[in-house]
């Protein structure tokens, strides 16, 4: 018998990585006493990295994600009804 074929999607992997980075950034902001949602939204709208703390390397992490891709993933997630 043959093993089932496993397929990978580069888009699923990229979405998973974005989710991990956003979770880590969120947690770093929360630990420093910031409102994580407001700070992340500020960063997305302005691309000003000072919205993101350097705590736990959060600023470097979020800058690895393309803002346009992040916005596309967020809109896609919101409209897909996933929760």
LUMVEXZA-926146 format. One line per 3 residues: for each residue x, y, z of C-alpha. Coordinates in Angstrom, 3 decimals, padded with zeros to 6 digits. Layout:
N
X/Y/Z ~ ...
This chain:
83
000.000/000.000/000.000 ~ 001.071/003.521/-000.685 ~ 001.230/006.201/001.930
-001.324/008.976/001.455 ~ 000.051/011.961/-000.375 ~ 000.574/014.995/001.789
000.082/018.335/000.135 ~ 001.383/021.627/001.354 ~ 000.194/025.064/000.481
002.619/027.953/000.532 ~ -000.343/030.220/001.315 ~ -001.365/028.176/004.364
002.217/028.197/005.608 ~ 002.493/031.957/005.109 ~ -000.828/032.502/006.930
000.362/030.297/009.786 ~ 003.614/032.266/010.036 ~ 001.712/035.566/010.041
-000.559/034.290/012.792 ~ 002.436/033.224/014.874 ~ 004.213/036.557/014.415
001.080/038.576/015.223 ~ 000.488/036.433/018.323 ~ 004.054/036.985/019.522
003.868/040.725/018.839 ~ 000.485/040.926/020.581 ~ 001.891/039.168/023.648
004.995/041.391/023.777 ~ 002.832/044.528/023.589 ~ 000.510/043.188/026.279
003.470/042.369/028.550 ~ 004.714/045.941/028.233 ~ 001.299/047.341/029.186
000.213/048.604/025.762 ~ -003.144/048.061/024.088 ~ -001.944/045.498/021.510
-004.804/045.980/019.050 ~ -004.377/049.764/018.931 ~ -000.614/049.462/018.533
-000.796/046.877/015.746 ~ -003.460/048.876/013.891 ~ -001.314/052.006/014.251
001.618/050.133/012.763 ~ -000.439/048.751/009.872 ~ -001.885/052.152/008.999
001.331/054.145/009.288 ~ 004.109/051.581/008.845 ~ 005.810/053.423/011.715
007.762/050.729/013.594 ~ 007.718/052.720/016.834 ~ 004.144/051.498/017.386
005.685/048.104/018.141 ~ 007.848/047.479/021.187 ~ 011.327/046.024/020.879
010.477/043.744/023.834 ~ 010.979/040.085/022.862 ~ 012.152/041.205/019.412
008.557/042.096/018.455 ~ 009.516/045.017/016.213 ~ 011.894/042.895/014.148
009.331/040.108/013.909 ~ 006.502/042.269/012.594 ~ 008.746/043.927/010.021
009.285/040.509/008.411 ~ 005.648/040.529/007.308 ~ 004.629/042.515/004.255
001.882/044.945/005.341 ~ -000.174/044.375/002.186 ~ -000.074/040.613/002.696
-001.043/041.092/006.333 ~ -004.035/043.238/005.379 ~ -005.099/040.747/002.714
-004.901/037.873/005.203 ~ -006.883/039.815/007.817 ~ -009.639/040.757/005.351
-009.739/037.211/003.974 ~ -010.014/035.806/007.491 ~ -012.752/038.249/008.462
-014.823/037.604/005.359 ~ -014.387/033.824/005.453 ~ -016.221/033.615/008.767
-013.456/031.598/010.439 ~ -013.367/031.960/014.163
